[in-house]
């Protein structure tokens, strides 16, 4: 309306509509007259013509830019603005002031955009169903603990980029072939088929990284032949070429961490409980893309009837201490195996022991820290032999490893201080023997600790009556009722003799 002042909001609205409409339409939408619209357009044009082309202050880089900075940028495209800044502060303090750092960084960034070298370009790939599967290892930063002890582990991560379907497996060792083979084969089984190509990130478990020719390891080559896929890898040191899985690494780890926060605890009762938790998180992600996965699953190659070897074999002899040593770790085994030569199939998370072709025992695998040794001792393997020599407990090298949890360590500490040496050893061995016989290890430990807190040490007989249930053995007797005539045979000559 004539005489009405145009607001800043109307001017802004007019300029927005003017980008896509005529002057008349933009003026109508902004609620102003065409005359006002012409005046606004003229003002904008005058601003462009009157923009200054001169400096209002002295250039702080004038004395060093062309003579010092530009030659450095031209000589090495990888030199950083921080590197040049440090150089100028060290060698040209008379020409450059540290307060001009931001000006220097902006000028370098502009120069590289106008005159710098070409940069790497990421080419987004189109993936077809059933063609590609990508496998890699990733470290988990979340402080996961098992029964209060920190769990050192990583994840084997497999993904089919066409559908986005993924598989993850908890790995307790390093990037070994056993871990890679076990994870990859389990991923194939979970997916229900094998893609045409498997790409890895130059894993040492799969490739001999020192050579370009014929660099497949023998075991990986056998795995390739068994499943019939084509192996490939991205260039060494170029992680973004494996981008179809490097990005999802972060997503998977983030979702695990968020699930842990929502759970309210990073502690799990056992490895199996944590593995189930990770499986649940990945399965939740897979459900969202199930329709695409069904399409990709139809294009996968069929699985072979049997799995390929995903373990290494080692022969060990059981020592007189009823232990075996493998990979700097000492494992206890049942004492009946002392002196026996066993075949050990070493997987990423377990050991399988064989006597000849007969399966004997499965043990949980333990990893020793770099440059150190470790032990995995199960008191149930040794307690029968120790019950015959209870005094050997006190000075045994395996004493602390024989105590299954903190309750039993507390029991030993108490009896060691309260009882004479021999009686303390006798009591501890009897308690461990009872724990094995009764199958009530945790309940027995809690009961004795609760009694100790009240300054009462329960007797072994009392513990046996409470936890050791002895089922009465009643013989099965069959009583036959004889006929009366059969008794006559017991009398010489019979009844009439």
C-alpha positions as CSV (number, residue, x, y, z in Angstrom):
1,X,0.0,0.0,0.0
2,X,1.3,3.5,-0.8
3,X,2.9,5.1,2.3
4,X,3.4,1.7,4.0
5,X,7.0,0.9,5.0
6,X,8.4,-2.4,3.5
7,X,9.7,-4.7,6.2
8,X,13.0,-6.6,6.1
9,X,11.0,-9.8,6.1
10,X,9.1,-8.7,2.9
11,X,12.4,-7.9,1.2
12,X,13.9,-11.3,2.2
13,X,10.7,-13.1,1.0
14,X,10.8,-11.1,-2.3
15,X,14.5,-12.1,-2.9
16,X,13.7,-15.7,-2.2
17,X,10.8,-15.8,-4.7
18,X,12.7,-13.7,-7.2
19,X,15.2,-16.5,-7.8
20,X,12.5,-18.7,-9.4
21,X,9.8,-16.3,-10.5
22,X,9.4,-13.1,-12.5
23,X,9.5,-9.7,-10.8
24,X,5.7,-9.3,-10.9
25,X,5.0,-12.8,-9.4
26,X,7.7,-12.4,-6.7
27,X,6.3,-8.9,-5.7
28,X,2.8,-10.3,-5.4
29,X,4.0,-13.2,-3.2
30,X,5.9,-10.8,-1.0
31,X,3.0,-8.4,-0.7
32,X,4.8,-5.4,-2.2
33,X,4.2,-3.3,-5.3
34,X,6.0,-3.7,-8.6
35,X,7.6,-0.3,-8.2
36,X,9.1,-1.4,-4.9
37,X,10.3,-4.6,-6.5
38,X,12.1,-2.6,-9.2
39,X,13.7,-0.4,-6.6
40,X,14.9,-3.5,-4.6
41,X,16.4,-5.1,-7.8
42,X,18.2,-1.8,-8.6
43,X,19.7,-1.7,-5.1
44,X,21.0,-5.2,-5.4
45,X,22.6,-4.4,-8.8
46,X,24.2,-1.2,-7.4
47,X,25.7,-3.3,-4.5
48,X,27.4,-5.6,-7.0
49,X,28.8,-2.6,-9.0
50,X,30.0,-0.8,-5.9
51,X,31.8,-3.7,-4.2
52,X,35.3,-2.7,-3.4
53,X,38.3,-4.3,-5.2
54,X,41.0,-3.0,-2.9
55,X,42.4,-4.0,0.5
56,X,41.6,-2.1,3.6
57,X,44.6,-3.3,5.5
58,X,48.1,-4.6,4.8
59,X,48.5,-8.2,3.7
60,X,50.4,-10.0,6.5
61,X,51.6,-12.7,4.1
62,X,52.8,-10.3,1.3
63,X,56.5,-10.7,2.1
64,X,56.5,-14.5,2.3
65,X,53.7,-15.8,0.2
66,X,55.1,-15.8,-3.4
67,X,58.8,-16.3,-2.3
68,X,58.5,-18.9,0.4
69,X,55.1,-20.4,0.9
70,X,54.1,-21.1,-2.7
71,X,57.4,-22.9,-3.6
72,X,56.9,-25.2,-0.6
73,X,53.4,-26.0,-1.7
74,X,54.5,-26.7,-5.2
75,X,57.4,-29.0,-4.1
76,X,55.3,-31.3,-1.9
77,X,51.5,-31.7,-2.2
78,X,51.4,-33.5,1.2
79,X,52.9,-30.7,3.2
80,X,50.3,-29.4,5.7
81,X,49.4,-25.8,6.7
82,X,50.7,-26.7,10.2
83,X,54.0,-27.8,8.8
84,X,54.4,-24.5,6.9
85,X,53.3,-22.5,10.0
86,X,56.0,-24.2,12.1
87,X,58.6,-23.6,9.5
88,X,57.8,-19.9,9.2
89,X,57.8,-19.5,13.0
90,X,61.2,-21.1,13.2
91,X,63.0,-19.5,10.2
92,X,61.2,-16.3,9.3
93,X,60.2,-14.7,12.5
94,X,61.1,-11.3,11.1
95,X,58.5,-11.6,8.3
96,X,55.7,-13.7,9.8
97,X,53.7,-13.3,13.0
98,X,52.1,-16.4,14.7
99,X,48.9,-14.4,15.1
100,X,48.4,-14.7,11.3
101,X,48.0,-18.5,11.4
102,X,44.3,-18.5,10.4
103,X,45.0,-16.2,7.5
104,X,47.8,-18.5,6.4
105,X,45.6,-21.6,6.6
106,X,42.8,-19.9,4.6
107,X,45.3,-18.8,1.9
108,X,46.8,-22.3,1.6
109,X,43.3,-23.8,1.4
110,X,42.3,-21.4,-1.4
111,X,45.6,-21.9,-3.3
112,X,45.2,-25.7,-3.3
113,X,41.6,-25.4,-4.6
114,X,42.8,-23.2,-7.5
115,X,46.3,-24.5,-8.2
116,X,46.8,-27.7,-6.2
117,X,47.3,-31.3,-7.3
118,X,44.4,-33.6,-8.1
119,X,42.8,-35.4,-5.2
120,X,41.6,-39.0,-4.8
121,X,38.0,-39.5,-5.9
122,X,35.6,-42.1,-4.4
123,X,33.6,-43.9,-7.1
124,X,30.4,-45.3,-5.6
125,X,29.9,-48.9,-6.8
126,X,26.8,-50.7,-8.0
127,X,26.5,-54.2,-6.5
128,X,24.6,-57.0,-7.9
129,X,22.9,-59.7,-5.7
130,X,24.9,-62.7,-5.0
131,X,28.2,-61.4,-6.5
132,X,30.3,-59.9,-3.6
133,X,30.9,-60.6,0.0
134,X,33.3,-58.6,2.1
135,X,35.1,-59.8,5.2
136,X,37.3,-58.0,7.7
137,X,38.2,-57.8,11.4
138,X,37.4,-54.8,13.6
139,X,38.3,-54.0,17.2
140,X,35.7,-53.4,19.8
141,X,36.5,-50.4,22.1
142,X,33.6,-51.0,24.5
143,X,35.0,-52.2,27.9
144,X,33.2,-55.5,28.0
145,X,33.9,-57.7,31.0
146,X,33.2,-61.4,31.8
147,X,32.5,-61.9,35.5
148,X,34.3,-58.7,36.2
149,X,37.4,-59.4,34.1
150,X,38.1,-57.3,31.0
151,X,37.5,-59.3,27.8
152,X,40.1,-58.7,25.1
153,X,38.4,-59.5,21.8
154,X,37.6,-58.3,18.4
155,X,34.8,-59.0,15.8
156,X,34.9,-60.8,12.5
157,X,32.6,-58.9,10.3
158,X,31.1,-60.2,7.1
159,X,28.7,-58.3,4.8
160,X,27.0,-58.6,1.4
161,X,26.9,-55.0,0.2
162,X,24.1,-55.6,-2.4
163,X,21.5,-56.3,0.3
164,X,23.3,-55.1,3.4
165,X,23.0,-58.4,5.2
166,X,25.7,-58.8,7.8
167,X,27.2,-61.4,10.2
168,X,29.5,-60.8,13.2
169,X,31.4,-63.3,15.3
170,X,33.3,-62.6,18.5
171,X,37.0,-63.4,18.1
172,X,39.3,-63.9,21.1
173,X,42.7,-64.1,19.5
174,X,44.3,-62.1,16.7
175,X,43.7,-62.1,12.9
176,X,44.6,-65.8,12.6
177,X,43.6,-68.1,9.8
178,X,41.6,-70.2,12.3
179,X,39.6,-67.1,13.3
180,X,39.1,-66.0,9.7
181,X,38.2,-69.4,8.4
182,X,35.8,-70.1,11.3
183,X,34.1,-66.8,10.9
184,X,33.8,-66.9,7.2
185,X,32.4,-70.4,7.1
186,X,29.9,-69.6,9.8
187,X,28.8,-66.6,7.9
188,X,28.3,-68.7,4.8
189,X,26.1,-71.1,6.8
190,X,24.1,-68.3,8.4
191,X,23.5,-66.7,4.9
192,X,22.6,-70.1,3.4
193,X,25.0,-69.7,0.5
194,X,28.3,-68.5,-1.0
195,X,28.7,-65.3,-3.1
196,X,30.9,-65.4,-6.3
197,X,33.6,-63.3,-4.9
198,X,35.1,-62.6,-1.4
199,X,37.0,-59.5,-0.8
200,X,39.4,-58.9,2.1
201,X,41.7,-56.2,3.3
202,X,45.0,-57.9,2.6
203,X,44.7,-60.0,5.8
204,X,47.9,-61.9,6.7
205,X,45.7,-64.9,7.5
206,X,44.8,-65.1,3.8
207,X,47.7,-63.5,1.9
208,X,51.5,-63.4,2.0
209,X,51.7,-59.7,2.1
210,X,55.4,-59.5,1.0
211,X,54.7,-60.8,-2.5
212,X,52.3,-59.9,-5.3
213,X,52.6,-63.2,-7.2
214,X,51.1,-66.4,-6.0
215,X,50.5,-64.9,-2.6
216,X,47.5,-66.9,-1.4
217,X,48.4,-68.9,1.7
218,X,47.9,-72.7,1.2
219,X,45.1,-73.0,3.8
220,X,43.2,-70.1,2.3
221,X,43.7,-71.5,-1.2
222,X,42.1,-74.8,0.1
223,X,39.2,-72.8,1.6
224,X,38.7,-71.0,-1.8
225,X,38.6,-74.3,-3.7
226,X,36.2,-75.9,-1.1
227,X,33.6,-73.2,-1.4
228,X,34.2,-72.2,-5.0
229,X,34.5,-68.4,-4.6
230,X,36.9,-66.0,-6.2
231,X,39.3,-64.2,-3.8
232,X,40.1,-60.5,-4.2
233,X,41.5,-57.7,-2.1
234,X,41.7,-54.0,-2.1
235,X,45.1,-52.2,-2.5
236,X,47.3,-52.3,0.6
237,X,46.9,-49.3,2.8
238,X,43.8,-48.0,1.0
239,X,41.1,-48.7,3.5
240,X,38.4,-46.8,1.6
241,X,38.5,-49.3,-1.2
242,X,36.9,-51.6,1.2
243,X,34.3,-48.9,2.0
244,X,31.3,-51.3,1.7
245,X,32.4,-52.7,5.0
246,X,34.6,-50.1,6.6
247,X,31.6,-47.8,7.1
248,X,29.3,-50.5,8.4
249,X,32.1,-51.4,10.9
250,X,31.5,-48.2,12.6
251,X,27.7,-48.6,12.5
252,X,27.9,-52.2,13.9
253,X,30.2,-51.1,16.7
254,X,28.1,-48.1,17.5
255,X,25.0,-50.2,17.8
256,X,26.7,-52.7,20.0
257,X,27.9,-49.8,22.3
258,X,24.4,-48.3,22.4
259,X,22.8,-51.7,23.1
260,X,25.3,-52.0,26.0
261,X,24.4,-48.6,27.4
262,X,20.7,-49.4,27.1
263,X,21.3,-52.8,28.8
264,X,22.9,-50.8,31.7
265,X,25.9,-53.0,32.2
266,X,29.0,-54.1,30.2
267,X,29.5,-57.2,32.3
268,X,28.3,-60.7,31.2
269,X,28.3,-64.0,33.1
270,X,30.1,-65.9,30.3
271,X,31.5,-65.6,26.9
272,X,28.5,-67.4,25.5
273,X,26.2,-64.7,27.0
274,X,28.2,-62.0,25.3
275,X,28.2,-63.8,22.0
276,X,24.4,-64.2,22.2
277,X,24.1,-60.5,22.9
278,X,26.2,-59.6,19.8
279,X,24.1,-62.1,17.7
280,X,20.9,-60.4,18.8
281,X,22.2,-56.9,17.8
282,X,23.3,-58.0,14.3
283,X,20.0,-60.0,13.8
284,X,18.1,-56.9,14.7
285,X,19.9,-55.0,11.9
286,X,19.3,-57.8,9.5
287,X,15.6,-57.8,10.0
288,X,15.3,-54.3,8.6
289,X,16.7,-55.4,5.2
290,X,15.1,-58.9,5.1
291,X,13.3,-58.3,1.8
292,X,16.6,-57.5,0.0
293,X,18.3,-60.4,1.7
294,X,15.7,-62.8,0.4
295,X,16.4,-61.6,-3.1
296,X,20.2,-62.0,-2.7
297,X,19.9,-65.4,-1.0
298,X,18.4,-66.8,-4.2
299,X,21.5,-65.8,-6.2
300,X,24.1,-67.4,-3.8
301,X,26.0,-70.5,-4.7
302,X,25.0,-73.7,-2.9
303,X,26.9,-74.7,0.2
304,X,29.1,-77.8,0.2
305,X,28.0,-80.7,2.4
306,X,30.9,-80.3,4.8
307,X,32.8,-77.5,6.3
308,X,36.5,-76.9,5.4
309,X,39.2,-77.2,8.0
310,X,39.1,-74.2,10.3
311,X,41.6,-75.3,12.9
312,X,45.3,-76.2,13.2
313,X,46.5,-79.6,14.6
314,X,49.1,-80.1,17.2
315,X,50.4,-83.2,19.1
316,X,51.1,-82.8,22.8
317,X,52.0,-85.1,25.6
318,X,50.3,-84.8,29.0
319,X,53.0,-84.1,31.6
320,X,53.2,-85.6,35.1
321,X,51.5,-82.5,36.5
322,X,48.4,-83.5,34.4
323,X,48.8,-80.5,32.1
324,X,49.6,-79.7,28.5
325,X,51.4,-76.7,27.1
326,X,50.3,-75.0,23.8
327,X,50.9,-71.5,22.4
328,X,52.5,-70.3,25.7
329,X,49.4,-71.5,27.7
330,X,49.3,-74.3,30.2
331,X,46.0,-76.3,30.3
332,X,45.0,-78.8,32.9
333,X,43.4,-82.1,31.8
334,X,42.0,-85.1,33.7
335,X,44.7,-87.0,35.5
336,X,43.8,-90.3,33.8
337,X,45.5,-88.9,30.7
338,X,49.0,-88.4,32.3
339,X,51.6,-89.7,30.0
340,X,49.2,-89.9,27.0
341,X,50.0,-88.4,23.6
342,X,47.0,-86.3,22.4
343,X,46.0,-84.7,19.2
344,X,44.8,-81.1,19.7
345,X,42.6,-79.3,17.2
346,X,43.1,-75.7,17.9
347,X,40.2,-73.4,17.0
348,X,39.9,-69.6,17.7
349,X,37.8,-70.1,20.8
350,X,38.3,-73.7,21.9
351,X,40.6,-76.8,21.9
352,X,39.4,-80.3,21.0
353,X,41.5,-83.1,22.4
354,X,41.6,-86.6,20.8
355,X,43.2,-89.8,21.9
356,X,43.9,-91.5,18.6
357,X,40.5,-91.0,16.8
358,X,38.5,-90.9,20.0
359,X,37.3,-87.5,21.3
360,X,38.4,-86.9,24.8
361,X,37.7,-83.3,26.0
362,X,36.9,-79.8,24.9
363,X,38.6,-76.8,26.6
364,X,38.0,-73.1,26.3
365,X,41.0,-71.4,24.6
366,X,43.0,-68.9,26.5
367,X,45.4,-66.3,24.9
368,X,48.6,-65.2,26.6
369,X,49.6,-61.6,26.6
370,X,52.5,-60.7,24.3
371,X,55.8,-62.0,25.8
372,X,54.1,-63.7,28.7
373,X,52.6,-67.0,29.7
374,X,49.1,-68.0,30.9
375,X,47.4,-70.9,32.6
376,X,43.9,-72.4,32.4
377,X,43.4,-74.8,35.3
378,X,40.2,-76.6,36.2
379,X,40.3,-78.0,39.7
380,X,37.9,-80.8,38.8
381,X,40.7,-82.3,36.6
382,X,43.1,-82.5,39.5
383,X,41.1,-82.7,42.8
384,X,40.8,-86.5,42.9
385,X,44.6,-86.8,42.8
386,X,45.0,-83.9,45.2
387,X,42.6,-85.5,47.7
388,X,45.2,-88.3,48.1
389,X,47.9,-85.7,48.9
390,X,46.1,-82.7,50.6
391,X,49.3,-81.2,52.0
392,X,50.6,-80.7,48.5
393,X,48.0,-78.0,48.0
394,X,49.8,-75.3,50.1
395,X,52.9,-75.0,48.0
396,X,51.6,-76.1,44.7
397,X,52.4,-73.8,41.7
398,X,48.8,-74.2,40.6
399,X,47.3,-73.4,44.0
400,X,45.7,-70.0,43.1
401,X,44.5,-71.4,39.8
402,X,42.8,-74.3,41.5
403,X,40.4,-71.9,43.3
404,X,37.5,-71.5,41.0
405,X,36.2,-68.0,42.1
406,X,36.6,-65.2,44.7
407,X,34.5,-67.1,47.3
408,X,37.0,-70.0,47.4
409,X,39.9,-67.6,47.4
410,X,38.3,-65.9,50.5
411,X,37.8,-69.3,52.1
412,X,41.5,-70.2,51.6
413,X,42.7,-66.9,53.0
414,X,40.6,-67.4,56.1
415,X,41.6,-71.0,56.9
416,X,45.2,-70.3,56.1
417,X,45.2,-67.6,58.8
418,X,42.9,-69.4,61.3
419,X,44.1,-73.0,61.1
420,X,47.5,-74.8,61.2
421,X,49.1,-75.3,57.9
422,X,48.2,-79.0,57.4
423,X,44.7,-78.6,58.6
424,X,44.1,-75.5,56.4
425,X,45.3,-77.5,53.3
426,X,43.2,-80.5,54.3
427,X,40.1,-78.4,54.8
428,X,40.5,-76.6,51.4
429,X,41.1,-79.8,49.5
430,X,38.0,-81.4,51.1
431,X,35.9,-78.4,50.2
432,X,37.0,-78.5,46.6
433,X,36.5,-82.3,46.5
434,X,33.0,-81.8,47.9
435,X,32.3,-79.1,45.3
436,X,33.0,-81.5,42.5
437,X,31.1,-84.4,44.1
438,X,28.0,-82.4,44.9
439,X,27.9,-80.3,41.7
440,X,27.0,-77.3,43.9
441,X,30.2,-75.3,43.5
442,X,28.7,-71.8,43.8
443,X,26.2,-72.6,46.5
444,X,28.9,-74.3,48.6
445,X,31.2,-71.4,48.2
446,X,28.6,-68.8,49.2
447,X,27.5,-70.9,52.2
448,X,31.0,-71.2,53.7
449,X,31.8,-67.5,53.1
450,X,28.5,-66.5,54.7
451,X,29.4,-68.6,57.7
452,X,32.9,-67.1,57.9
453,X,31.5,-63.6,58.0
454,X,29.8,-64.7,61.2
455,X,33.1,-66.1,62.5
456,X,31.9,-69.6,62.2
457,X,33.8,-72.1,60.0
458,X,31.4,-75.0,59.1
459,X,32.8,-78.5,59.5
460,X,33.3,-80.7,56.4
461,X,30.7,-83.1,57.8
462,X,28.2,-80.3,58.1
463,X,28.8,-79.3,54.5
464,X,28.5,-82.9,53.3
465,X,25.2,-83.3,55.0
466,X,23.9,-80.1,53.5
467,X,25.1,-80.4,49.9
468,X,26.1,-84.0,49.3
469,X,22.9,-86.0,48.5
470,X,23.7,-89.7,48.6
471,X,21.0,-91.8,47.0
472,X,20.5,-95.1,48.8
473,X,21.3,-98.1,46.8
474,X,18.5,-100.6,47.2
475,X,19.2,-103.9,45.4
476,X,16.6,-105.2,43.0
477,X,15.6,-108.6,44.5
478,X,13.2,-111.0,42.8
479,X,11.7,-113.5,45.3
480,X,10.4,-116.7,43.8
481,X,7.7,-118.6,45.6
482,X,8.5,-122.3,45.4
483,X,5.9,-125.0,45.4
484,X,5.5,-127.2,48.5
485,X,6.5,-130.3,46.6
486,X,9.9,-128.8,45.9
487,X,10.8,-128.9,49.6
488,X,10.7,-132.8,49.6
489,X,13.9,-132.8,47.6
490,X,15.6,-131.3,50.7
491,X,14.8,-134.4,52.8
492,X,16.9,-137.5,52.2
493,X,14.6,-140.2,50.9
494,X,11.7,-137.8,50.6
495,X,8.7,-137.5,52.9
496,X,8.0,-141.3,52.8
497,X,11.7,-142.3,53.0
